[in-house]
Amino acid sequence: NAGVMQNPRHLVRRRGQEARLRCSPMKGHSHVYWYRQLPEEGLKFMVYLQKENIIDESGMPKERFSAEFPKEGPSILRIQQVVRGDSAAYFCASSRSTGSDEKLFFGSGTQLSVL
Amino acid sequence: KNQVEQSPQSLIILEGKNCTLQCNYTVSPFSNLRWYKQDTGRGPVSLTIMTFSENTKSNGRYTATLDADTKQSSLHITASQLSDSASYICVVSSNSGNTPLVFGKGTRLSVIA
C-alpha cells in the first residue's frame, strides 16, 4: 500500500526551462492537492484537483504554472520558463474525499532548484 | 484574514524532557485542527485531528489540546526522543470553500542528547 509518490525528488533547471513535477496519489484517492514551501515558511496552497478537473487554483500563479490530473496517470504540476523565485519544495497530498475531517497524506516532495 | 500563528519558532530541548508547542488561529468558520510532524526533506505526517467538541487527543507521547473559545491549541511531547527532532505544523480547517486548510509556519524542534 504505497503512499503518495512524487518524482523527481530533486530537480535542477536553468532559468527559462520547463519543470514538470509528478504526483501519484495513494490508491483509492481521487483528490490531489499541490503545495509550495519556501525555507522557514509554511506550506502554501496552490491547486486542488479531482480526476480530470481543477476544483480550486486560487493559490497558483496565473502565468507559467499549470496543473492537471488526467483520468489515467499521475497529477502533473508544470512550470514554464522557470525563474529563480520558483526554487522551493513542492508537496503533493491526496485524500479519499473532501470531507472536512478527511486526512491528507503527503508525498516526500520535489525540491526544485533554478540556477 | 484566516491565519495560524505558532510559537516558539524554534526550540531546543534535552532528550527525555517534555515540551509544549503553541498554536493560535483566527480561521473561521472552524472545522477542525490538525497537528503534523515534518521531518527534514520529507512531507508532513498527521499526528492528530481535533474537531470543535474535542478538548484533547493523544497519539502515543504526543498530546494535543484545543480551546475553541480562545482559538488556541497546544501540542505536548512527553519524554522526548532524538527522533522527535522535526518541524511541527499546526493546520486549521475551515468548513467553507473548496480548499479550507490554513497552515502555520511550524515550530522547529531539536532534541539533543
Interface residues (C-beta under 8 A of the other chain):
Chain A: V4 Q6 Y33 Y35 E40 E41 G42 L43 K44 F45 Y48 I55 D56 S58 G59 F91 A93 T98 S100 D101 K103 L104 F105 F106 G107 S108 G109 Q111
Chain B: V4 S31 N32 G41 R42 G43 P44 V45 S46 I49 T51 I89 S93 S94 N95 G97 N98 T99 P100 L101 F103 G104 K105 G106
